[in-house]
Amino acid sequence: MTRVVGLDEVSKAIIEQLQADGRRPYAAIGKAVGLSEAAVRQRVNRLQETGVMQIVAVTDPMRVGFSRSAMVGIEVDGDMESVADSIAALPEVDYLVITAGSFDILAEIVCQDDDALLQIINRGIRALPGVRRTETFMYLTLRKQIYAWGTH
């Protein structure tokens, strides 16, 4: 079970500063939130250590040679968690959730082209024991992608 961490207003403000620019200097963040650079550094380290946030570079898959993205809905017979673990191990899967509803698992796949997508679905997902059915939702265009959860 995921442990929920309560955030005070200062921690939320620090996160918002980093969501706007993950390279923003701690001194500039400190000025904006009313803390010293050292205090901001301590808070950021604590937020990272507790798993509340991570600071990463986000790429545009299309601009780095991955022209095909899709969400794959997966129906499972048996243990959903073991199937999800197997799918999560595929390097082309960048997002995976166990769900309630029409599908047991949703997996987002980012790959080079349609041939690569076919191989991942056919040999990587459908070949797994317990996978009953898949349905693929090809992405045509990205209209919105944000990473500003939990501060408002």
Stockholm file with secondary structure:
# STOCKHOLM 1.0

chainA/1-152         MTRVVGLDEVSKAIIEQLQADGRRPYAAIGKAVGLSEAAVRQRVNRLQETGVMQIVAVTDPMRVGFSRSAMVGIEVDGDMESVADSIAALPEVDYLVITAGSFDILAEIVCQDDDALLQIINRGIRALPGVRRTETFMYLTLRKQIYAWGTH
#=GR chainA/1-152 SS CCCCCCCCHHHHHHHHHHHHCTTCCHHHHHHHHTCCHHHHHHHHHHHHHTTSCCCCCCCCGGGGTCCEEEEEEEEESSCHHHHHHHHHTSTTEEEEEECSSSCSEEEEEEESSHHHHHHIIIIIITTSTTEEEEEEEECCCCCCCCCCTTCC
#=GC SS_cons         CCCCCCCCHHHHHHHHHHHHCTTCCHHHHHHHHTCCHHHHHHHHHHHHHTTSCCCCCCCCGGGGTCCEEEEEEEEESSCHHHHHHHHHTSTTEEEEEECSSSCSEEEEEEESSHHHHHHIIIIIITTSTTEEEEEEEECCCCCCCCCCTTCC
//
